[in-house]
Amino acid sequence: MTSRVVSPRLAGYLTLAVGLMAAGVVSGRGALIALGAPFGLAAIVATSLRPADAFAAASVDRPSVDVGDEVTVSIDVTGRPGQVVEAAVVVPVGTSAPDGNTRRFRLDRDGRRVELVAIRTEGRGASRLGLGVIRVADPLGLVAFDRLIAATSVVRVRPVADPVRTAVEPKRLQVASGTHPARNAGIGTEFAGLRAYQPGDRARDVSWRASARRDQLLVTQRHPERGADVVVFVDTFAADGLEQTIRAGLAVTRLQLAERDRVGLIAFGGSIRTVRPGSGRRQYELIAEALVDVKPVFSWADKEIHGIPPRILPPASTILAVTPLIDERALGAVIDLRRRRHEIGVLEVSPETWVPPPDPSDPAAVVARRLWSMQRAMRRARLAEVGVPVVEWRDGDALELVLRRLAALRRGWGRWLAS
Amino acid sequence: MARVVNVAIGSLSALIGLALVAGGVVFVFRREVDPVTAAMIGGLALAVFEAGAIVVRLRQVRAVGSGTFGERVLVLAGVELGAIGVALLVAPASHPSAGAVVVGSAGLVVLATLVGAQVARS
């Protein structure tokens, strides 16, 4: 679509030229005609040197990037050779253009030119890049033609995981091989104990030193390394703290996948999004992509965990819930999961960070804040009753430290699992 | 803020240009200036208008390619010379006065400023 843009200067120049020339004719003074002549000439030049039409299409170098990465938008312009073209691309919310989003250039001899605009991503989400307009104008810029850039691309900006090293150590393991030492003895690397040699034992398992001391053949038993199913539960009811929640969820995902676990995702909120547990790099990409579109959706619907398909929550899976514990429905879902005998831990993204402290001079606000704090403490107590350890994560604390605190708390999980 | 500055620059150049035109009209009626001088005053006013427009555009289109504004300045100079030619046609017997030389020089200074701005940008 092309639109013609006429500068207000053109009307002004025409008015001056016509007015001065008319005054010159009426008064019989040639100097007035000469005074208005430059404006008349400028208007004639502008209308006679009509700019030729040009076309532009935009493309991006990558369809999916991480937050903080740069995307290069290529604007391919074709038109009359040597023509001057201005191009401006829209910088969507959550992105910025460090080198500016406008370009002014001359087309090459073949009537084509590709200009690059770097767009830096600053927030998670899907952004349409390449939207914009090109403008071709006469040499004085009095008459111009604007044309929308034809093709655009959607770039998905994935969240970036916080750096962590402390992985969740699941107590319940699957039969697939992994990195967590199982309780039973079998083929593995971690020492489990010694027992008397039995026919059929491998010669390489014989502990020759122990056998020499005990004067009987002993074989070394080892713990086999098994994998686990870990499901990351992300509470998306609240808008505040959602980015922190998602970063933490992705960090745990990355770490557990590195531990060769199968990792799944439940984004639990006004709308529910799930990813079936899987392993490998592809699974990380799947979960990161799923988290791109996660946003708080307001809903009065009574969301329950019953709606989650069983394949998303395998038996004996370990669940790490990242939640601000604000919405009663998320709390109910966590308790429900625990009652289904899933091993579960809660990383509470503290809402204290984004709720300002009450005004001490306002007694009602102080009381309201105390009630709110008591309500939150009560929710934590409800989780503790069913055996769910909760650690609070305040914005600014390193996620690594919080996960270590959770790991320390989880040493008591076996007691609750037996209950 | 940038928008306010742009509006200020545009308004200032428009005011100066209109003042030049009005001054030219007054000169024509009171001092009986020759058409060449009047054409130069008109060309100077046009250059001032265009200078404001170019500076505002430079501020809007920050990432400027090389050599594109030079073309605009050349067209402007051509318009000014053309206007002087028109003036000579209108009054072939007249001669450039000292005032015409002063005004013409001022116009060249404005054009040189525009070229300088372009060179600095490119």
Chai-1 contact restraints between the chains, C-beta under 6 A:
chainA,res_idxA,chainB,res_idxB,connection_type,confidence,min_distance_angstrom,max_distance_angstrom,comment,restraint_id
A,R29,B,V28,contact,1.0,0.0,6.0,A-B,restraint_1
A,G30,B,P35,contact,1.0,0.0,6.0,A-B,restraint_2
A,G30,B,V90,contact,1.0,0.0,6.0,A-B,restraint_3
A,G30,B,A91,contact,1.0,0.0,6.0,A-B,restraint_4
A,A31,B,V28,contact,1.0,0.0,6.0,A-B,restraint_5
A,A31,B,V33,contact,1.0,0.0,6.0,A-B,restraint_6
A,A31,B,P35,contact,1.0,0.0,6.0,A-B,restraint_7
A,A31,B,A38,contact,1.0,0.0,6.0,A-B,restraint_8
A,L32,B,V28,contact,1.0,0.0,6.0,A-B,restraint_9
A,I33,B,V90,contact,1.0,0.0,6.0,A-B,restraint_10
A,A34,B,P35,contact,1.0,0.0,6.0,A-B,restraint_11
A,A34,B,A38,contact,1.0,0.0,6.0,A-B,restraint_12
A,A34,B,A39,contact,1.0,0.0,6.0,A-B,restraint_13
A,A34,B,A87,contact,1.0,0.0,6.0,A-B,restraint_14
A,A34,B,V90,contact,1.0,0.0,6.0,A-B,restraint_15
A,L35,B,G24,contact,1.0,0.0,6.0,A-B,restraint_16
A,L35,B,A38,contact,1.0,0.0,6.0,A-B,restraint_17
A,L35,B,G42,contact,1.0,0.0,6.0,A-B,restraint_18
A,A37,B,A39,contact,1.0,0.0,6.0,A-B,restraint_19
A,A37,B,A83,contact,1.0,0.0,6.0,A-B,restraint_20
A,A37,B,V86,contact,1.0,0.0,6.0,A-B,restraint_21
A,P38,B,G42,contact,1.0,0.0,6.0,A-B,restraint_22
A,P38,B,G43,contact,1.0,0.0,6.0,A-B,restraint_23
A,P38,B,L46,contact,1.0,0.0,6.0,A-B,restraint_24
A,P38,B,V79,contact,1.0,0.0,6.0,A-B,restraint_25
A,P38,B,A83,contact,1.0,0.0,6.0,A-B,restraint_26
A,L41,B,V79,contact,1.0,0.0,6.0,A-B,restraint_27
A,L41,B,G82,contact,1.0,0.0,6.0,A-B,restraint_28
A,L41,B,A83,contact,1.0,0.0,6.0,A-B,restraint_29
A,A42,B,L46,contact,1.0,0.0,6.0,A-B,restraint_30
A,A42,B,V79,contact,1.0,0.0,6.0,A-B,restraint_31
A,V84,B,T68,contact,1.0,0.0,6.0,A-B,restraint_32
A,E86,B,V61,contact,1.0,0.0,6.0,A-B,restraint_33
A,G100,B,R62,contact,1.0,0.0,6.0,A-B,restraint_34
A,G100,B,A63,contact,1.0,0.0,6.0,A-B,restraint_35
A,T102,B,V61,contact,1.0,0.0,6.0,A-B,restraint_36
A,T102,B,A63,contact,1.0,0.0,6.0,A-B,restraint_37
A,R103,B,A63,contact,1.0,0.0,6.0,A-B,restraint_38
A,R104,B,V61,contact,1.0,0.0,6.0,A-B,restraint_39
A,R104,B,V64,contact,1.0,0.0,6.0,A-B,restraint_40
A,R104,B,G65,contact,1.0,0.0,6.0,A-B,restraint_41
A,R104,B,T68,contact,1.0,0.0,6.0,A-B,restraint_42
A,F105,B,G65,contact,1.0,0.0,6.0,A-B,restraint_43
A,P139,B,E71,contact,1.0,0.0,6.0,A-B,restraint_44
A,P139,B,R72,contact,1.0,0.0,6.0,A-B,restraint_45
A,P139,B,V75,contact,1.0,0.0,6.0,A-B,restraint_46
A,L140,B,V75,contact,1.0,0.0,6.0,A-B,restraint_47
